[in-house]
Amino acid sequence: MSRITGLTRGGSEWVPEFVTALDPRKCIGCGRCYKVCPRNVLDLVERSEDMETDEDFDDDDNMMVMTIAHGEDCIGCGSCGRVCPKGCYSYAAAEG
């Protein structure tokens, strides 16, 4: 199988990398990625016990973190990773 590719407006080949993972232990729930995602791929959820972090957060805060809710809708633009202050995202090219 070959990789999914596209063309830039200038005619150059482009290989989109789609979101594959989000590290909830790094996520601070700022929502920047949610705001820039053009395809509604992400959603805020309450931090669970398996999402423990090294940061000191009060247990009563019910902190929200981002999750990949609809990864199949990702278009590979990479906006989420570019605005993430904690580097939570991982990407990979897809086979087509």
All heavy atoms as an XYZ file, in Angstrom:
723
protein
N       0.832     -1.191      0.000
C       0.000      0.000      0.000
C       0.872      1.249      0.000
O       1.975      1.251      0.524
C      -0.883      0.034      1.233
C      -2.059     -0.860      1.175
S      -3.205     -0.349      2.478
C      -4.644     -1.077      1.835
N       0.334      2.302     -0.521
C       1.060      3.559     -0.570
C       0.495      4.535      0.463
O      -0.604      4.364      0.967
C       0.954      4.167     -1.966
O      -0.394      4.446     -2.254
N       1.259      5.553      0.766
C       0.827      6.577      1.707
C      -0.221      7.483      1.078
O      -0.232      7.706     -0.124
C       2.003      7.457      2.106
C       2.926      6.837      3.064
C       3.943      7.864      3.487
N       4.849      7.278      4.426
C       5.904      7.882      4.882
N       6.194      9.100      4.470
N       6.689      7.308      5.743
N      -1.068      8.037      1.920
C      -2.014      9.053      1.480
C      -1.216     10.329      1.240
O      -0.428     10.745      2.086
C      -3.103      9.292      2.541
C      -3.973      8.050      2.691
C      -3.938     10.516      2.185
C      -4.996      8.155      3.802
N      -1.384     10.921      0.078
C      -0.683     12.165     -0.248
C      -1.670     13.189     -0.775
O      -2.786     12.856     -1.166
C       0.413     11.954     -1.319
O      -0.201     11.464     -2.504
C       1.471     10.969     -0.840
N      -1.241     14.409     -0.779
C      -2.043     15.498     -1.322
C      -1.127     16.428     -2.081
O       0.074     16.182     -2.191
N      -1.698     17.473     -2.613
C      -0.919     18.478     -3.322
C      -1.134     19.833     -2.674
O      -2.255     20.176     -2.291
C      -1.328     18.552     -4.797
C      -1.014     17.351     -5.666
C      -1.568     17.575     -7.074
C       0.487     17.103     -5.723
N      -0.063     20.590     -2.564
C      -0.197     21.957     -2.089
C      -0.781     22.799     -3.218
O      -0.848     22.347     -4.369
C       1.155     22.547     -1.665
O       1.989     22.661     -2.812
C       1.814     21.700     -0.603
N      -1.145     23.998     -2.917
C      -1.682     24.895     -3.942
C      -0.653     25.147     -5.035
O      -0.986     25.353     -6.198
C      -2.118     26.202     -3.290
C      -3.047     26.996     -4.135
C      -3.706     28.081     -3.372
N      -2.724     29.050     -2.905
C      -3.015     30.134     -2.225
N      -4.257     30.374     -1.889
N      -2.086     30.965     -1.860
N       0.629     25.085     -4.685
C       1.705     25.282     -5.655
C       2.043     24.039     -6.453
O       2.910     24.068     -7.321
N       1.381     22.910     -6.146
C       1.586     21.688     -6.903
C       2.590     20.719     -6.305
O       2.837     19.651     -6.858
N       3.176     21.055     -5.158
C       4.117     20.152     -4.498
C       3.369     19.051     -3.762
O       2.279     19.273     -3.224
C       4.973     20.915     -3.483
O       5.698     21.934     -4.109
N       3.963     17.858     -3.717
C       3.353     16.748     -2.992
C       3.476     16.990     -1.494
O       4.488     17.482     -1.003
C       4.033     15.437     -3.361
C       3.343     14.239     -2.768
C       3.953     12.940     -3.229
O       3.670     12.536     -4.371
O       4.708     12.347     -2.443
N       2.437     16.630     -0.759
C       2.398     16.793      0.688
C       1.883     15.506      1.299
O       0.899     14.935      0.835
C       1.477     17.962      1.033
C       1.224     18.145      2.489
C       2.139     18.435      3.458
C      -0.030     18.066      3.158
N       1.534     18.549      4.680
C       0.192     18.321      4.524
C      -1.333     17.804      2.734
C      -0.820     18.327      5.466
C      -2.334     17.813      3.672
C      -2.086     18.075      5.015
N       2.557     15.001      2.333
C       2.129     13.796      3.037
C       1.582     14.229      4.398
O       2.347     14.608      5.288
C       3.299     12.799      3.229
C       2.830     11.583      4.006
C       3.885     12.397      1.885
N       0.265     14.207      4.563
C      -0.312     14.610      5.845
C      -0.005     13.584      6.927
O       0.050     12.384      6.662
C      -1.818     14.679      5.562
C      -2.032     13.790      4.399
C      -0.763     13.814      3.599
N       0.228     14.064      8.133
C       0.399     13.180      9.279
C      -0.802     13.385     10.185
O      -1.115     14.504     10.596
C       1.712     13.481      9.992
C       2.904     13.084      9.145
C       4.184     13.065      9.940
O       4.278     13.730     10.989
O       5.110     12.366      9.491
N      -1.483     12.294     10.479
C      -2.728     12.325     11.240
C      -2.456     12.075     12.716
O      -1.541     11.335     13.069
C      -3.691     11.270     10.692
C      -4.000     11.477      9.231
C      -3.263     10.833      8.251
C      -5.013     12.334      8.843
C      -3.537     11.036      6.909
C      -5.293     12.544      7.503
C      -4.554     11.890      6.534
N      -3.269     12.673     13.577
C      -3.094     12.494     15.013
C      -3.335     11.025     15.365
O      -4.309     10.415     14.921
C      -4.012     13.443     15.821
C      -5.478     13.119     15.644
C      -3.626     13.455     17.275
N      -2.398     10.444     16.117
C      -2.513      9.044     16.513
C      -2.657      8.879     18.012
O      -3.198      7.876     18.473
C      -1.286      8.233     16.050
O      -0.106      8.838     16.585
C      -1.214      8.169     14.543
N      -2.151      9.842     18.774
C      -2.210      9.733     20.235
C      -2.111     11.104     20.875
O      -1.585     12.046     20.288
C      -1.082      8.847     20.740
N      -2.614     11.163     22.093
C      -2.548     12.364     22.916
C      -2.193     11.889     24.316
O      -2.858     11.010     24.856
C      -3.903     13.050     22.908
C      -4.040     14.397     23.580
C      -5.221     15.137     23.006
C      -4.130     14.332     25.062
N      -1.135     12.424     24.904
C      -0.697     12.010     26.236
C      -1.474     12.796     27.294
O      -1.190     13.968     27.521
C       0.805     12.255     26.385
C       1.367     11.691     27.667
O       0.580     11.365     28.590
O       2.605     11.577     27.764
N      -2.443     12.162     27.967
C      -3.272     12.878     28.943
C      -2.492     13.286     30.189
O      -2.914     14.166     30.924
C      -4.378     11.879     29.280
C      -3.783     10.553     28.992
C      -2.836     10.762     27.832
N      -1.342     12.661     30.428
C      -0.525     13.025     31.592
C       0.157     14.372     31.390
O       0.477     15.052     32.340
C       0.508     11.945     31.880
C      -0.158     10.624     32.322
C       0.818      9.506     32.304
N       1.229      9.356     30.896
C       2.228      8.605     30.493
N       2.937      7.943     31.348
N       2.520      8.512     29.221
N       0.379     14.766     30.133
C       0.979     16.066     29.837
C      -0.059     17.167     29.681
O       0.223     18.332     29.903
C       1.781     15.997     28.523
C       3.027     15.178     28.581
C       3.713     15.256     27.222
C       4.980     14.484     27.145
N       5.587     14.592     25.805
N      -1.274     16.795     29.290
C      -2.325     17.763     28.962
C      -2.724     18.583     30.189
O      -2.945     18.035     31.270
C      -3.544     17.038     28.407
S      -4.886     18.133     27.913
N      -2.819     19.908     29.997
C      -3.240     20.806     31.073
C      -4.678     21.291     30.877
O      -5.166     22.105     31.653
C      -2.274     22.005     31.207
C      -2.205     22.808     29.906
C      -0.898     21.524     31.663
C      -1.409     24.098     30.000
N      -5.342     20.813     29.827
C      -6.746     21.162     29.599
C      -6.980     22.599     29.194
O      -8.052     23.149     29.451
N      -6.010     23.215     28.540
C      -6.141     24.632     28.170
C      -7.167     24.861     27.061
O      -7.718     25.944     26.934
C      -4.781     25.200     27.759
S      -4.090     24.521     26.228
N      -7.426     23.849     26.223
C      -8.433     23.963     25.169
C      -7.961     24.611     23.886
O      -8.750     24.788     22.957
N      -6.687     24.979     23.792
C      -6.189     25.623     22.569
C      -6.363     24.719     21.356
O      -6.782     25.178     20.295
C      -4.716     25.999     22.731
C      -4.487     27.079     23.732
C      -3.012     27.336     23.933
N      -2.831     28.308     24.997
C      -1.723     28.457     25.663
N      -0.674     27.705     25.394
N      -1.641     29.356     26.614
N      -6.044     23.443     21.516
C      -6.155     22.504     20.395
C      -7.613     22.326     19.973
O      -7.927     22.234     18.788
C      -5.518     21.169     20.750
S      -6.146     20.420     22.271
N      -8.501     22.286     20.949
C      -9.926     22.136     20.674
C     -10.433     23.295     19.822
O     -11.212     23.108     18.897
C     -10.687     22.065     21.999
C     -12.160     21.859     21.852
C     -12.673     20.587     21.628
C     -13.048     22.921     21.943
C     -14.036     20.383     21.498
C     -14.409     22.731     21.823
C     -14.895     21.468     21.592
O     -16.234     21.258     21.458
N      -9.957     24.492     20.138
C     -10.407     25.690     19.429
C      -9.909     25.744     17.991
O     -10.596     26.294     17.126
C      -9.959     26.941     20.177
C     -10.665     27.124     21.485
C     -10.113     28.312     22.246
C     -10.746     28.420     23.615
N     -10.137     29.497     24.400
N      -8.725     25.188     17.707
C      -8.180     25.293     16.351
C      -8.518     24.102     15.462
O      -8.341     24.180     14.248
C      -6.648     25.503     16.348
C      -6.282     26.772     17.059
C      -5.920     24.303     16.907
N      -9.010     23.012     16.020
C      -9.313     21.824     15.209
C     -10.503     22.105     14.284
O     -11.607     22.394     14.748
C      -9.621     20.626     16.101
S      -9.998     19.135     15.147
N     -10.285     21.997     12.964
C     -11.371     22.308     12.026
C     -12.378     21.172     11.834
O     -13.380     21.350     11.155
C     -10.634     22.599     10.720
C      -9.427     21.732     10.789
C      -9.041     21.725     12.244
N     -12.111     19.991     12.429
C     -12.957     18.826     12.154
C     -13.600     18.205     13.384
O     -14.094     17.085     13.334
C     -12.137     17.764     11.424
C     -11.562     18.226     10.105
C     -12.590     18.449      9.059
N     -13.269     17.192      8.832
C     -14.352     17.056      8.119
N     -14.894     18.096      7.554
N     -14.908     15.881      7.967
N     -13.563     18.867     14.535
C     -14.222     18.357     15.735
C     -13.678     16.985     16.158
O     -14.438     16.096     16.538
C     -15.737     18.306     15.524
C     -16.505     18.435     16.821
O     -15.990     18.938     17.801
N     -17.738     17.985     16.811
N     -12.366     16.820     16.082
C     -11.706     15.553     16.415
C     -11.572     15.372     17.927
O     -11.595     14.258     18.424
C     -10.312     15.486     15.740
C      -9.510     14.299     16.209
C     -10.470     15.467     14.222
N     -11.467     16.466     18.661
C     -11.131     16.420     20.081
C     -12.325     16.705     20.981
O     -13.318     17.286     20.557
C     -10.037     17.460     20.358
C      -8.822     17.350     19.452
C      -7.949     18.578     19.586
C      -8.044     16.090     19.738
N     -12.179     16.283     22.258
C     -13.214     16.553     23.245
C     -12.565     16.648     24.619
O     -11.557     15.996     24.888
C     -14.263     15.444     23.237
C     -15.559     15.848     23.905
O     -15.770     17.046     24.145
O     -16.367     14.948     24.186
N     -13.129     17.468     25.490
C     -12.664     17.577     26.869
C     -13.343     16.520     27.722
O     -14.555     16.315     27.622
C     -12.996     18.963     27.439
C     -12.019     20.079     27.148
C     -12.594     21.411     27.597
C     -10.677     19.844     27.806
N     -12.559     15.855     28.573
C     -13.091     14.869     29.513
C     -12.479     15.137     30.881
O     -11.444     15.792     30.998
C     -12.786     13.416     29.072
C     -13.475     13.095     27.758
C     -11.292     13.163     28.985
N     -13.090     14.624     31.900
C     -12.552     14.774     33.241
C     -11.350     13.857     33.408
O     -11.371     12.703     32.981
C     -13.629     14.433     34.271
C     -13.274     14.827     35.671
C     -14.455     14.682     36.617
O     -15.543     15.171     36.291
O     -14.254     14.062     37.673
N     -10.292     14.383     34.035
C      -9.079     13.581     34.253
C      -9.428     12.405     35.158
O     -10.018     12.571     36.206
C      -7.984     14.428     34.907
C      -6.675     13.671     35.093
C      -5.627     14.492     35.799
N      -5.261     15.704     35.101
C      -4.353     15.776     34.125
N      -3.722     14.701     33.735
N      -4.082     16.935     33.553
N      -9.052     11.195     34.734
C      -9.314     10.002     35.532
C      -8.044      9.599     36.279
O      -6.970     10.151     36.055
C      -9.796      8.860     34.633
O      -8.778      8.483     33.737
N      -8.167      8.629     37.156
C      -7.027      8.200     37.966
C      -5.886      7.638     37.126
O      -4.729      7.776     37.478
C      -7.477      7.168     38.991
C      -8.325      7.769     40.094
C      -8.755      6.736     41.115
O      -8.130      5.656     41.168
O      -9.696      7.020     41.860
N      -6.204      7.013     35.988
C      -5.149      6.452     35.146
C      -4.434      7.531     34.326
O      -3.476      7.241     33.621
C      -5.698      5.360     34.224
C      -6.745      5.866     33.252
O      -7.445      6.835     33.587
O      -6.865      5.277     32.163
N      -4.876      8.771     34.451
C      -4.248      9.896     33.758
C      -3.417     10.723     34.742
O      -3.275     11.914     34.597
C      -5.304     10.794     33.115
C      -6.094     10.172     32.039
S      -7.316     11.368     31.459
C      -8.332     10.351     30.415
N      -2.877     10.082     35.782
C      -2.114     10.812     36.783
C      -0.966     11.558     36.141
O      -0.413     11.134     35.136
C      -1.593      9.848     37.856
C      -2.695      9.308     38.741
C      -2.145      8.384     39.800
O      -0.939      8.412     40.052
O      -2.942      7.645     40.376
N      -0.599     12.651     36.763
C       0.436     13.522     36.248
C       1.466     13.811     37.326
O       1.206     13.595     38.510
C      -0.178     14.841     35.722
O       0.871     15.649     35.231
C      -0.940     15.576     36.781
N       2.613     14.287     36.924
C       3.641     14.678     37.879
C       3.326     16.019     38.519
O       3.876     16.372     39.553
C       5.006     14.781     37.173
C       5.476     13.434     36.666
O       5.037     12.409     37.213
O       6.284     13.415     35.721
N       2.452     16.794     37.905
C       2.087     18.111     38.408
C       1.229     17.957     39.663
O       0.542     16.970     39.859
C       1.275     18.875     37.350
C       1.922     18.923     35.999
C       2.686     20.208     35.756
O       2.454     21.173     36.490
O       3.487     20.226     34.822
N       1.277     18.960     40.542
C       0.455     18.955     41.750
C      -0.879     19.625     41.464
O      -0.956     20.843     41.343
C       1.159     19.703     42.892
C       2.285     18.902     43.503
O       2.206     17.668     43.457
O       3.228     19.522     44.031
N      -1.920     18.818     41.355
C      -3.260     19.333     41.154
C      -4.109     18.897     42.336
O      -3.975     17.780     42.834
C      -3.892     18.799     39.858
C      -3.212     19.271     38.611
C      -2.530     18.383     37.800
C      -3.242     20.607     38.247
C      -1.896     18.819     36.650
C      -2.616     21.049     37.101
C      -1.938     20.153     36.303
N      -4.993     19.770     42.775
C      -5.895     19.450     43.858
C      -6.933     18.451     43.358
O      -7.549     18.649     42.315
C      -6.575     20.737     44.344
C      -7.413     20.536     45.588
O      -7.523     19.391     46.065
O      -7.961     21.544     46.078
N      -7.143     17.360     44.098
C      -8.087     16.322     43.682
C      -9.509     16.844     43.550
O     -10.324     16.285     42.841
C      -8.070     15.149     44.666
C      -6.782     14.348     44.588
O      -6.108     14.438     43.537
O      -6.456     13.645     45.558
N      -9.840     17.928     44.258
C     -11.194     18.477     44.203
C     -11.438     19.319     42.964
O     -12.552     19.752     42.713
C     -11.469     19.319     45.442
C     -11.455     18.474     46.710
O     -11.729     17.266     46.608
O     -11.163     19.034     47.785
N     -10.389     19.577     42.188
C     -10.509     20.453     41.025
C     -11.270     19.829     39.864
O     -11.781     20.542     39.025
C      -9.129     20.880     40.514
C      -8.492     21.919     41.417
O      -9.204     22.502     42.252
O      -7.286     22.140     41.276
N     -11.364     18.501     39.790
C     -11.994     17.817     38.666
C     -11.458     18.349     37.346
O     -12.207     18.762     36.463
C     -13.514     17.947     38.699
C     -14.102     17.212     39.870
O     -13.530     16.238     40.351
N     -15.234     17.675     40.344
N     -10.153     18.359     37.205
C      -9.495     18.935     36.040
C      -9.914     18.231     34.754
O     -10.023     17.012     34.705
C      -7.987     18.845     36.196
C      -7.267     19.498     35.062
S      -5.556     19.630     35.448
C      -4.978     20.305     33.921
N     -10.118     19.023     33.733
C     -10.476     18.503     32.424
C      -9.215     18.364     31.572
O      -8.289     19.163     31.697
C     -11.463     19.447     31.733
C     -12.728     19.714     32.525
S     -13.730     18.239     32.773
C     -14.543     18.147     31.203
N      -9.179     17.336     30.739
C      -8.086     17.128     29.803
C      -8.680     16.788     28.442
O      -9.837     16.395     28.323
C      -7.126     15.996     30.254
C      -6.395     16.384     31.527
C      -7.844     14.687     30.409
N      -7.878     16.948     27.414
C      -8.340     16.675     26.066
C      -8.213     15.182     25.760
O      -7.359     14.492     26.291
C      -7.495     17.479     25.065
C      -8.185     17.744     23.771
S      -9.762     18.600     23.910
C      -9.311     20.138     24.651
N      -9.077     14.705     24.878
C      -9.010     13.331     24.391
C      -9.329     13.332     22.899
O      -9.956     14.269     22.400
C      -9.995     12.419     25.155
O      -9.784     11.064     24.768
C     -11.436     12.788     24.877
N      -8.887     12.301     22.212
C      -9.212     12.154     20.788
C     -10.553     11.435     20.707
O     -10.639     10.233     20.962
C      -8.115     11.382     20.033
C      -6.791     12.129     20.144
C      -8.515     11.177     18.569
C      -5.596     11.342     19.627
N     -11.592     12.159     20.372
C     -12.942     11.610     20.333
C     -13.298     11.031     18.967
O     -13.984     10.023     18.870
C     -13.952     12.682     20.721
N     -12.823     11.682     17.898
C     -13.170     11.262     16.536
C     -11.922     11.307     15.661
O     -11.840     12.103     14.718
C     -14.259     12.169     15.949
C     -15.485     12.236     16.795
N     -16.401     11.216     16.877
C     -15.931     13.204     17.637
C     -17.355     11.548     17.711
N     -17.088     12.753     18.196
N     -10.950     10.469     15.972
C      -9.683     10.442     15.251
C      -9.833     10.175     13.768
O      -9.030     10.637     12.958
N     -10.882      9.476     13.395
C     -11.115      9.162     11.985
C     -11.464     10.402     11.169
O     -11.397     10.382      9.938
C     -12.216      8.109     11.836
C     -13.608      8.577     12.220
C     -13.932      8.592     13.716
O     -13.068      8.239     14.533
O     -15.072      8.968     14.057
N     -11.810     11.498     11.838
C     -12.137     12.740     11.140
C     -10.942     13.674     10.964
O     -11.060     14.726     10.349
C     -13.249     13.489     11.889
C     -14.586     12.766     11.790
O     -14.779     11.985     10.842
O     -15.440     12.984     12.669
N      -9.783     13.285     11.492
C      -8.575     14.114     11.388
C      -8.173     14.257      9.917
O      -8.172     13.279      9.163
C      -7.435     13.465     12.181
S      -5.863     14.350     12.100
N      -7.837     15.492      9.515
C      -7.425     15.742      8.128
C      -5.912     15.932      8.002
O      -5.405     16.210      6.926
C      -8.167     16.951      7.519
C      -7.899     18.220      8.320
C      -9.654     16.652      7.401
C      -8.426     19.492      7.668
N      -5.193     15.788      9.106
C      -3.737     15.860      9.057
C      -3.170     17.257      8.952
O      -2.049     17.436      8.475
N      -3.887     18.255      9.426
C      -3.399     19.631      9.315
C      -2.338     19.959     10.362
O      -1.533     20.862     10.166
C      -4.558     20.627      9.396
S      -5.353     20.736     11.019
N      -2.345     19.257     11.501
C      -1.355     19.464     12.543
C      -1.573     20.685     13.411
O      -0.713     21.027     14.224
N      -2.703     21.345     13.271
C      -2.973     22.558     14.053
C      -2.926     22.289     15.549
O      -2.408     23.106     16.318
C      -4.343     23.134     13.702
O      -4.355     23.606     12.382
N      -3.460     21.165     15.972
C      -3.524     20.862     17.403
C      -2.130     20.819     18.026
O      -1.897     21.387     19.094
C      -4.265     19.552     17.648
S      -3.684     18.134     16.689
N      -1.203     20.180     17.362
C       0.153     20.071     17.887
C       0.916     21.378     17.870
O       1.758     21.622     18.735
N       0.621     22.215     16.895
C       1.325     23.500     16.811
C       0.928     24.458     17.932
O       1.729     25.287     18.345
C       1.094     24.151     15.451
C       1.926     23.494     14.359
C       1.986     24.329     13.094
N       0.707     24.580     12.471
C       0.054     23.716     11.703
N       0.567     22.522     11.466
N      -1.094     24.030     11.152
N      -0.295     24.348     18.434
C      -0.718     25.252     19.501
C      -0.571     24.643     20.897
O      -0.722     25.347     21.891
C      -2.183     25.738     19.316
C      -2.338     26.502     18.023
C      -3.165     24.599     19.413
N      -0.260     23.374     20.988
C      -0.155     22.691     22.286
C       1.111     23.127     23.018
O       2.221     22.887     22.540
C      -0.144     21.178     22.091
S      -0.045     20.272     23.659
N       0.965     23.746     24.203
C       2.138     24.212     24.937
C       2.902     23.090     25.627
O       4.022     23.304     26.086
C       1.543     25.178     25.965
C       0.168     24.684     26.209
C      -0.283     24.129     24.874
N       2.351     21.900     25.697
C       2.980     20.791     26.410
C       3.453     19.656     25.508
O       3.993     18.664     25.985
C       2.011     20.219     27.465
C       1.676     21.192     28.555
C       2.916     21.489     29.383
C       2.600     22.353     30.575
N       3.743     22.543     31.441
N       3.237     19.755     24.203
C       3.690     18.711     23.278
C       3.018     17.372     23.509
O       3.674     16.332     23.526
N       1.713     17.381     23.645
C       0.943     16.173     23.974
C       0.690     15.236     22.798
O       0.357     14.077     23.002
C      -0.423     16.575     24.536
S      -0.331     17.498     26.075
N       0.828     15.721     21.567
C       0.356     14.982     20.403
C       1.429     14.155     19.707
O       2.585     14.543     19.641
C      -0.266     15.948     19.387
C      -1.566     16.520     19.888
C      -1.597     17.692     20.624
C      -2.760     15.855     19.672
C      -2.783     18.205     21.111
C      -3.952     16.353     20.152
C      -3.957     17.517     20.867
O      -5.134     18.005     21.358
N       0.997     13.012     19.141
C       1.820     12.174     18.281
C       1.086     12.020     16.959
O      -0.140     11.951     16.918
C       2.026     10.781     18.893
O       2.687     10.873     20.118
N       1.863     11.941     15.863
C       1.296     11.875     14.516
C       1.970     10.789     13.698
O       3.102     10.411     13.976
C       1.491     13.204     13.778
C       0.863     14.385     14.451
C       1.582     15.135     15.379
C      -0.437     14.751     14.164
C       1.006     16.219     16.002
C      -1.006     15.842     14.780
C      -0.285     16.570     15.702
O      -0.860     17.646     16.315
N       1.280     10.326     12.666
C       1.859      9.378     11.707
C       1.148      9.526     10.373
O      -0.025      9.912     10.313
C       1.711      7.953     12.208
N       1.886      9.242      9.313
C       1.285      9.204      7.974
C       0.372      7.982      7.904
O       0.569      7.004      8.624
C       2.365      9.146      6.906
N      -0.618      8.034      7.039
C      -1.568      6.930      6.916
C      -1.377      6.240      5.575
O      -1.036      6.871      4.580
C      -2.999      7.437      7.027
N      -1.614      4.967      5.574
C      -1.558      4.183      4.346
C      -2.923      4.275      3.667
O      -3.945      4.238      4.299
C      -1.217      2.734      4.641
C       0.114      2.543      5.349
C       1.301      2.974      4.524
O       1.324      2.722      3.307
O       2.234      3.578      5.098
N      -2.903      4.428      2.366
C      -4.159      4.593      1.638
C      -4.447      3.491      0.671
O      -3.777      2.609      0.379
